[in-house]
């Protein structure tokens, strides 16, 4: 096992920007690791055709974006 998979940087993110920043439970930890980003890229290159998503999936989809989601929402409402 490579040592790089065990290394990451934990960054505290504030859950509620209007909350009390002095409380510990107002934060959530997110681990940043460049190794997983490369691993994700390799998996997508090798298996991208097999990994499908729903046609209503707007985020993280190359063929659509926020404009499509806003249009769909406005038409629905």
C-alpha positions as MATLAB code, in Angstrom:
seq = 'XXXXXXXXXXXXXXXXXXXXXXXXXXXXXXXXXXXXXXXXXXXXXXXXXXXXXXXXXXXXXXXXXXXXXXXXXXXXX';
ca = [
       0.000    0.000    0.000;
       1.291    3.395   -0.928;
       1.921    5.817    1.903;
       0.328    8.663   -0.113;
      -3.142    7.123    0.312;
      -2.839    7.624    4.093;
      -1.971   11.331    3.929;
      -4.502   14.137    3.770;
      -5.149   17.634    5.008;
      -8.214   18.094    7.218;
      -9.802   21.507    6.729;
     -12.528   22.739    9.097;
     -15.534   24.197    7.269;
     -18.162   26.292    9.003;
     -21.601   24.636    8.777;
     -23.677   27.779    9.301;
     -22.174   31.176    8.486;
     -24.662   32.870   10.813;
     -23.911   30.576   13.751;
     -21.489   31.025   16.636;
     -17.999   30.508   15.175;
     -16.543   29.846   18.624;
     -18.448   26.533   19.009;
     -16.651   23.377   17.905;
     -19.833   21.644   16.728;
     -20.418   24.423   14.166;
     -17.607   22.989   12.033;
     -17.294   19.910    9.881;
     -14.005   18.433    8.732;
     -13.226   17.831    5.074;
     -10.140   15.868    4.085;
      -8.223   17.069    1.043;
      -6.054   14.557   -0.752;
      -4.564   14.894   -4.232;
      -4.187   11.115   -4.527;
      -7.943   10.507   -4.621;
      -8.366   13.176   -7.290;
      -5.933   11.277   -9.546;
      -7.592    7.970   -8.676;
     -11.003    9.415   -9.630;
      -9.597   10.734  -12.915;
      -8.132    7.313  -13.820;
     -11.364    5.474  -12.976;
     -13.388    7.917  -15.081;
     -10.998    7.518  -18.012;
     -11.152    3.711  -17.848;
     -14.829    3.199  -16.957;
     -16.512    6.454  -17.985;
     -18.890    4.845  -20.495;
     -20.162    2.358  -17.914;
     -20.952    5.023  -15.323;
     -24.243    6.631  -16.257;
     -26.390    9.202  -14.527;
     -30.019   10.174  -14.643;
     -31.106   12.757  -17.236;
     -32.210   15.017  -14.353;
     -28.691   15.024  -12.881;
     -27.417   18.569  -13.434;
     -24.388   18.809  -11.181;
     -21.106   17.214  -12.284;
     -22.497   16.484  -15.738;
     -20.676   17.625  -18.881;
     -23.792   17.900  -21.032;
     -25.853   20.180  -18.763;
     -25.453   22.882  -16.200;
     -27.164   25.341  -13.902;
     -28.982   27.071  -16.759;
     -30.782   23.818  -17.612;
     -31.680   23.232  -13.961;
     -33.044   26.780  -13.518;
     -35.074   26.472  -16.720;
     -36.557   23.142  -15.583;
     -37.380   24.586  -12.159;
     -39.062   27.666  -13.619;
     -41.115   25.596  -16.044;
     -42.211   23.289  -13.246;
     -43.207   26.130  -10.925;
];
